[in-house]
Amino acid sequence: MASEIVKKTQGITTAQDMRETTQLIMKPYANWEEYLTPAPLSIAIMGELVFISSKTDFSINTNPPKGGYKYIKYPESFRACLMQVCNSGWWAFNEAHKNMDQIRLHTFTVPDYMKTVVKILFQGSDEVVEAHLPDQLGNIREIADDCVELACAAEEKFTDVINIIQELLEACVNAEHFYGEELGEIKKKMEEAKMREDASREANERSKKAMKTMERELGEAQENYKKAMDSLPSGWSMVGMDLVGGLTESITGLVNAITSIVTQPVAQVCKASAKMKDTYDYIRGKDDEADEVDKINIYSKSGEIFRTAELIGHYIQEGNIDWKELYDQKKKYTNTDFAADQFKRIKNSLEKSPDCKPKLQAILLCENGIDICLELAMCAPEGKCSMEKKQKIISNWQELIKSACAFDSKSKSATKSPSLTPKPPMMYKQENKSEGSGKKSAGERASENAHFRIEQTRAQLNQTREIYEKCVENMEKNQMELTDILVTMRNCEVKEIDFKTTIEMLVKGMDAMGRVKVQWEKMVHFFQMVSNIVKVSLSKTLNNFVTTSEKTQKLSYNAKLFSKDLLYNQAFQASNIASLVHMISETYTDVSNKYLMDRISSLGKLMAMDTSKPEFELERLQLQKGCDEAQKGILHLVIKNKKAFERSTDVRLKKIEGELLAILPAVAPEEKKAIEDAVKAGFTEEEEDAYI
């Protein structure tokens, strides 16, 4: 039964399963609907601006800036400025459609390169890995770099539109074409746009920091493996592999977390400006020196902490301490000294991070673990201690496991990492060969926390559904607001469309364009991540694989195999992000084909028509109707996708429960309650609102 659990777990965490799980968990954060909803409004507004520009004209050049205008080409004609806005908007949506389609095609090829990577790694020959792997990883990197350029180009087009509108509004303010409340409102909106831009810059800085953190941690993984293996007691190869499982889990958690960080600022940026600073302060806390990147780096250590805490449990069975197994009489060595060394290594790593609540929690776990190991080491040579002391040690260890479970659950919530993950291929292969060696079999260790992982998965998917539900609710609310704007615009009679109305439309247009532009900023960060992961794989991990000496062959799972697993994990994570982006790009292209490009073509036709002819009014009405239909079509798609998402989460949970619960031994009610409490403590809602 024990080996059956391991196989079942591996069977429900295939590469395809993990890609789909990542898409499920990331759905509320990588939410394309949020960015496409304002698109029809943007196009409708530009159509109205074309109409308005035919009714009135004047100069806005009465009080120009000292160095002249940077973006406005024709300040002598307000009409020409409006047409410039429309023209640049037309180019932005055209570029977006073309580039997103190319991104879709690029990301479609990544799985094929990933298959080749797996074949090369499984082939086994060092020479083949060294000779052919760089080409395949290089192909993935080239795709990422090309997609960065495509995403940047589209982002720049939307930035151009926003810059023209902002400068046009500033010119109108300087030309004193409106006063009083109107002036105050316009200045407020321009300040909001500036804050949005500042938030975008902060997101860029955060992304750069995240890349550096990831590069450093991936680079240090090999060194951490070496440190752990150098202090591994003889005959402990299976335990060592279990600990290394925690190390690779930490790397996976880090990459997943950085993927979510790329998307999180997007939701914050789209909030009202008044909430932006409050949200930022709320996330950080007044006395908090760490930002999101620092925190996810801390949370990513949860796998190692949890696995190390479990090591101590090998000698605490059913309310007793196994003194005979705990102490090696020949070598005069307490076996839990190894766990203490690992806790010290993790603690030293954590101390480099800025102070924050997660850091204090993680360090406290390590210190408690070290204290328990010291207590055991003091009593181990004699093989006994007082009943009171024994109960205290056991109680402290149980509390440590409970806290480590809660911290790991919090980590899964913070890093958006799947609770159930497969073992890396080389490790899985070696464990199957050496089943039964070590202190406990791989299957027995898997069965001990399988219930915990199932409960964790249930809590995570439930949390994801709740967050997505809120996202869709917010999106529907925004949709209603945008529809109200469209209705107001349509109700304006020709005589009522004055300068004030025009300015209001410009402000709304700037806001809508800003929301669409955010989509492209996120795309840039995604592909920078993929490129960075591959760069680390090629420059550090592959180099470590090549230079690792043969003397490491004494372990069945050696440094060479660990390097292979790291290379696989990094290639898979790059492929995983590409898969996520492929889902977004495919949907964007589909929606753009159905609901945006015909309207963009209609806008282009409208700009070229003679406004005095009746055909102009007919085309304008057709554009209005088309934009209304697009709004409804996108909303219908949102509801449809929400139902599909709910079905997918149900299917995933049923698959996990159906495969695992059927073969797992029953859990005592008090143990089940303890697991549920530990998981619940991790998946709290205290930070959710910051990201919705």
Rosetta blueprint (number, residue, H / E / L):
1 M L
2 A H
3 S H
4 E H
5 I H
6 V H
7 K H
8 K H
9 T H
10 Q H
11 G H
12 I L
13 T L
14 T L
15 A H
16 Q H
17 D H
18 M H
19 R H
20 E H
21 T H
22 T H
23 Q H
24 L H
25 I H
26 M H
27 K L
28 P L
29 Y L
30 A L
31 N L
32 W L
33 E H
34 E H
35 Y H
36 L H
37 T L
38 P H
39 A H
40 P H
41 L H
42 S H
43 I H
44 A H
45 I H
46 M H
47 G H
48 E H
49 L H
50 V H
51 F H
52 I H
53 S H
54 S L
55 K L
56 T L
57 D L
58 F L
59 S L
60 I L
61 N L
62 T L
63 N L
64 P L
65 P L
66 K L
67 G L
68 G L
69 Y L
70 K L
71 Y L
72 I L
73 K L
74 Y L
75 P L
76 E L
77 S L
78 F H
79 R H
80 A H
81 C H
82 L H
83 M H
84 Q H
85 V H
86 C H
87 N H
88 S H
89 G H
90 W H
91 W H
92 A H
93 F H
94 N H
95 E H
96 A H
97 H H
98 K H
99 N H
100 M H
101 D H
102 Q H
103 I H
104 R H
105 L H
106 H H
107 T H
108 F H
109 T L
110 V H
111 P H
112 D H
113 Y H
114 M H
115 K H
116 T H
117 V H
118 V H
119 K H
120 I H
121 L H
122 F H
123 Q H
124 G L
125 S L
126 D H
127 E H
128 V H
129 V H
130 E H
131 A H
132 H H
133 L H
134 P H
135 D H
136 Q H
137 L H
138 G H
139 N H
140 I H
141 R H
142 E H
143 I H
144 A H
145 D H
146 D H
147 C H
148 V H
149 E H
150 L H
151 A H
152 C H
153 A H
154 A H
155 E H
156 E H
157 K H
158 F H
159 T H
160 D H
161 V H
162 I H
163 N H
164 I H
165 I H
166 Q H
167 E H
168 L H
169 L H
170 E H
171 A H
172 C H
173 V H
174 N H
175 A L
176 E L
177 H L
178 F L
179 Y L
180 G H
181 E H
182 E H
183 L H
184 G H
185 E H
186 I H
187 K H
188 K H
189 K H
190 M H
191 E H
192 E H
193 A H
194 K H
195 M H
196 R H
197 E H
198 D H
199 A H
200 S H
201 R H
202 E H
203 A H
204 N H
205 E H
206 R H
207 S H
208 K H
209 K H
210 A H
211 M H
212 K H
213 T H
214 M H
215 E H
216 R H
217 E H
218 L H
219 G H
220 E H
221 A H
222 Q H
223 E H
224 N H
225 Y H
226 K H
227 K H
228 A H
229 M H
230 D H
231 S L
232 L L
233 P L
234 S L
235 G L
236 W L
237 S H
238 M H
239 V H
240 G H
241 M H
242 D H
243 L H
244 V H
245 G H
246 G H
247 L H
248 T H
249 E H
250 S H
251 I H
252 T H
253 G H
254 L H
255 V H
256 N H
257 A H
258 I H
259 T H
260 S H
261 I H
262 V H
263 T H
264 Q H
265 P H
266 V H
267 A H
268 Q H
269 V H
270 C L
271 K L
272 A L
273 S H
274 A H
275 K H
276 M H
277 K H
278 D H
279 T H
280 Y H
281 D H
282 Y H
283 I H
284 R H
285 G L
286 K L
287 D L
288 D L
289 E L
290 A L
291 D L
292 E H
293 V H
294 D H
295 K H
296 I H
297 N H
298 I H
299 Y H
300 S L
301 K L
302 S H
303 G H
304 E H
305 I H
306 F H
307 R H
308 T H
309 A H
310 E H
311 L H
312 I H
313 G H
314 H H
315 Y H
316 I E
317 Q E
318 E L
319 G L
320 N E
321 I E
322 D L
323 W H
324 K H
325 E H
326 L H
327 Y E
328 D E
329 Q L
330 K L
331 K L
332 K L
333 Y E
334 T E
335 N L
336 T L
337 D H
338 F H
339 A H
340 A H
341 D H
342 Q H
343 F H
344 K H
345 R H
346 I H
347 K H
348 N H
349 S H
350 L H
351 E L
352 K L
353 S L
354 P L
355 D L
356 C L
357 K H
358 P H
359 K H
360 L H
361 Q H
362 A H
363 I H
364 L H
365 L H
366 C H
367 E H
368 N H
369 G H
370 I H
371 D H
372 I H
373 C H
374 L H
375 E H
376 L H
377 A H
378 M H
379 C H
380 A L
381 P L
382 E L
383 G L
384 K L
385 C L
386 S L
387 M H
388 E H
389 K H
390 K H
391 Q H
392 K H
393 I H
394 I H
395 S H
396 N H
397 W H
398 Q H
399 E H
400 L H
401 I H
402 K H
403 S H
404 A H
405 C H
406 A H
407 F H
408 D H
409 S H
410 K H
411 S H
412 K H
413 S H
414 A H
415 T H
416 K L
417 S L
418 P L
419 S L
420 L L
421 T L
422 P L
423 K L
424 P L
425 P H
426 M H
427 M H
428 Y H
429 K H
430 Q H
431 E H
432 N H
433 K H
434 S L
435 E L
436 G L
437 S L
438 G L
439 K L
440 K L
441 S L
442 A H
443 G H
444 E H
445 R H
446 A H
447 S H
448 E H
449 N H
450 A H
451 H H
452 F H
453 R H
454 I H
455 E H
456 Q H
457 T H
458 R H
459 A H
460 Q H
461 L H
462 N H
463 Q H
464 T H
465 R H
466 E H
467 I H
468 Y H
469 E H
470 K H
471 C H
472 V H
473 E H
474 N H
475 M H
476 E H
477 K H
478 N H
479 Q H
480 M H
481 E H
482 L H
483 T H
484 D H
485 I H
486 L H
487 V H
488 T H
489 M H
490 R H
491 N H
492 C L
493 E L
494 V H
495 K H
496 E H
497 I L
498 D L
499 F H
500 K H
501 T H
502 T H
503 I H
504 E H
505 M H
506 L H
507 V H
508 K H
509 G H
510 M H
511 D H
512 A H
513 M H
514 G H
515 R H
516 V H
517 K H
518 V H
519 Q H
520 W H
521 E H
522 K H
523 M H
524 V H
525 H H
526 F H
527 F H
528 Q H
529 M H
530 V H
531 S H
532 N H
533 I H
534 V H
535 K H
536 V H
537 S H
538 L H
539 S H
540 K H
541 T H
542 L H
543 N H
544 N H
545 F H
546 V H
547 T H
548 T L
549 S L
550 E H
551 K H
552 T H
553 Q H
554 K H
555 L L
556 S L
557 Y L
558 N L
559 A H
560 K H
561 L H
562 F H
563 S H
564 K H
565 D H
566 L H
567 L H
568 Y H
569 N H
570 Q H
571 A H
572 F H
573 Q H
574 A H
575 S H
576 N H
577 I H
578 A H
579 S H
580 L H
581 V H
582 H H
583 M H
584 I H
585 S H
586 E H
587 T H
588 Y H
589 T H
590 D H
591 V H
592 S H
593 N H
594 K H
595 Y H
596 L H
597 M H
598 D H
599 R H
600 I H
601 S H
602 S H
603 L H
604 G H
605 K H
606 L H
607 M H
608 A H
609 M L
610 D L
611 T L
612 S L
613 K L
614 P H
615 E H
616 F H
617 E H
618 L H
619 E H
620 R H
621 L H
622 Q H
623 L H
624 Q H
625 K H
626 G H
627 C H
628 D H
629 E H
630 A H
631 Q H
632 K H
633 G H
634 I H
635 L H
636 H H
637 L H
638 V H
639 I H
640 K H
641 N H
642 K H
643 K H
644 A H
645 F H
646 E H
647 R H
648 S H
649 T H
650 D H
651 V H
652 R H
653 L H
654 K H
655 K H
656 I H
657 E H
658 G H
659 E H
660 L H
661 L L
662 A L
663 I L
664 L L
665 P L
666 A L
667 V L
668 A L
669 P H
670 E H
671 E H
672 K H
673 K H
674 A H
675 I H
676 E H
677 D H
678 A H
679 V H
680 K H
681 A H
682 G H
683 F L
684 T L
685 E L
686 E L
687 E L
688 E H
689 D H
690 A H
691 Y H
692 I L
